[in-house]
Amino acid sequence: MWLVFGNRTRARRVPDGRTVERACEDCGAVRRFVECDVQDRVNVFFVEVAQLTSRRLVCEHCGHDVELTVPTAKATPAAPARPAVGEKDVDAKLRELKKKMGL
């Protein structure tokens, strides 16, 4: 019995997508990779049975694709620590507030 199957991969560049310079595993050189929507189709007896779409980085030279890495969030500087407030300071602030309110 003959079983005829195949797969087809198509990559379409994402408008305003990322471009990255990195080493290509297939080319063995530093190449430019562009962000693409990669569509993989699987056929059995010329009937499409599966279609998978994912966003990947694709080498412009040879077409090798790699997973798209999520950029890490930049660390934000921590807020400066507030000085400790003593009971005397709290009492003084309350007296000022009562004076303003007329109590």
C-alpha positions as CSV (number, residue, x, y, z in Angstrom):
1,M,0.0,0.0,0.0
2,W,1.3,3.4,-0.9
3,L,0.9,6.3,1.4
4,V,1.4,9.7,-0.2
5,F,2.1,12.6,2.2
6,G,4.0,15.8,2.2
7,N,4.5,19.1,3.9
8,R,4.9,22.7,2.7
9,T,6.3,25.7,4.6
10,R,5.7,29.2,3.6
11,A,7.1,32.3,5.3
12,R,5.7,35.8,4.9
13,R,7.5,38.8,6.3
14,V,5.7,40.8,9.0
15,P,5.4,44.5,8.0
16,D,7.5,46.6,10.5
17,G,8.7,43.3,12.0
18,R,12.0,42.9,13.9
19,T,15.3,42.3,12.2
20,V,18.2,40.7,14.1
21,E,21.8,40.0,13.2
22,R,22.8,36.6,14.5
23,A,24.7,33.4,13.7
24,C,22.8,31.1,11.4
25,E,23.1,27.4,12.2
26,D,22.7,26.3,8.5
27,C,24.9,29.0,6.9
28,G,27.5,29.0,9.6
29,A,27.9,32.8,9.3
30,V,26.4,35.9,10.9
31,R,23.3,36.7,8.8
32,R,20.2,39.0,9.1
33,F,17.1,37.4,10.4
34,V,13.7,38.9,9.8
35,E,10.4,38.4,11.7
36,C,8.0,36.3,9.6
37,D,4.7,34.4,9.9
38,V,5.6,30.8,9.1
39,Q,2.8,28.6,7.9
40,D,3.4,24.8,7.9
41,R,0.9,22.6,5.9
42,V,0.7,18.8,6.1
43,N,-1.0,16.8,3.3
44,V,-2.0,13.2,3.0
45,F,-3.2,11.9,-0.4
46,F,-3.2,15.6,-1.6
47,V,-5.7,16.6,1.1
48,E,-4.6,19.1,3.7
49,V,-4.9,17.6,7.2
50,A,-3.1,20.2,9.3
51,Q,-2.1,23.9,9.1
52,L,0.1,25.5,11.7
53,T,1.0,29.1,11.9
54,S,3.7,30.6,14.1
55,R,5.8,33.8,14.3
56,R,9.5,33.1,13.8
57,L,12.8,34.7,12.8
58,V,13.9,33.6,9.3
59,C,17.4,33.9,7.8
60,E,17.3,36.0,4.6
61,H,20.1,34.0,3.0
62,C,19.0,30.4,3.4
63,G,15.5,30.5,4.9
64,H,16.4,28.7,8.2
65,D,13.9,29.6,10.9
66,V,14.3,29.8,14.7
67,E,11.9,30.5,17.5
68,L,11.1,34.1,18.2
69,T,12.4,35.1,21.6
70,V,10.4,37.5,23.7
71,P,12.4,40.6,24.6
72,T,13.1,40.9,28.3
73,A,11.6,43.8,30.2
74,K,14.1,46.5,31.2
75,A,14.5,46.8,34.9
76,T,13.1,50.0,36.4
77,P,15.0,51.8,39.1
78,A,13.5,51.3,42.6
79,A,11.9,54.3,44.3
80,P,14.1,55.9,46.9
81,A,13.4,54.6,50.5
82,R,11.4,57.0,52.7
83,P,12.9,57.9,56.0
84,A,11.4,56.3,59.0
85,V,8.7,58.5,60.7
86,G,8.7,58.7,64.5
87,E,5.7,59.2,66.8
88,K,6.8,62.8,67.5
89,D,6.6,63.6,63.8
90,V,3.2,62.0,63.4
91,D,1.9,64.0,66.4
92,A,3.3,67.3,65.0
93,K,1.6,66.6,61.6
94,L,-1.7,65.8,63.3
95,R,-1.6,69.1,65.3
96,E,-0.9,71.1,62.1
97,L,-3.8,69.4,60.4
98,K,-6.2,70.1,63.3
99,K,-5.1,73.7,63.3
100,K,-5.9,74.0,59.6
101,M,-9.3,72.4,60.1
102,G,-10.1,74.7,63.0
103,L,-10.5,71.9,65.6
